[in-house]
């Protein structure tokens, strides 16, 4: 679907030489001399790398439609993750590369929004925070309550993060899915 650089919006995905680039930010610039142009920051949907690109104002660009499908994580099958489409109940096998960091926070029954371009998964999105149980951590020592002190803890998904000293094995924690950091006990 063709559009022009005058119609750019944050979150829009463009096809540039076979690369899927999502508009992170854009700015229309009209200098006193010369033609107007659009300065953009674009994130490669497949690799996550960010590039800056300048377009002429009104230049035609190819817009891509990304289909967002809500899926439920069911189980692991070898290296693949198996999801079920919440609308059609169709099952989908997804490789770890397509999920990226999302795989660190997946527990059975978790709801994930998979972003698809045709049959290719180009991204995945979890809620901003998820609840996960602590699988392993050192016990807190009585009297060792230094303010702000942390220790490593391994979650049920295998992800390791820093937690306060009072957190014990079996505790449910709220974890930020964007940074992978501890928020609070659940």
HELIX and SHEET records of a PDB file:
HELIX    1   1 UNK A    5  UNK A    7  5                                   3    
HELIX    2   2 UNK A   96  UNK A   99  1                                   4    
HELIX    3   3 UNK A  100  UNK A  105  5                                   6    
SHEET    1   A 6 UNK A   2  UNK A   4  0                                        
SHEET    2   A 6 UNK A  60  UNK A  64 -1                                        
SHEET    3   A 6 UNK A  13  UNK A  16 -1                                        
SHEET    4   A 6 UNK A  19  UNK A  29 -1                                        
SHEET    5   A 6 UNK A  37  UNK A  44 -1                                        
SHEET    6   A 6 UNK A  50  UNK A  56 -1                                        
SHEET    1   B 5 UNK A  91  UNK A  94  0                                        
SHEET    2   B 5 UNK A  80  UNK A  85 -1                                        
SHEET    3   B 5 UNK A  67  UNK A  77 -1                                        
SHEET    4   B 5 UNK A 111  UNK A 117 -1                                        
SHEET    5   B 5 UNK A 120  UNK A 125 -1                                        
SHEET    1   C 5 UNK A 160  UNK A 164  0                                        
SHEET    2   C 5 UNK A 150  UNK A 155 -1                                        
SHEET    3   C 5 UNK A 129  UNK A 137 -1                                        
SHEET    4   C 5 UNK A 172  UNK A 176 -1                                        
SHEET    5   C 5 UNK A 182  UNK A 185 -1                                        
END                                                                             
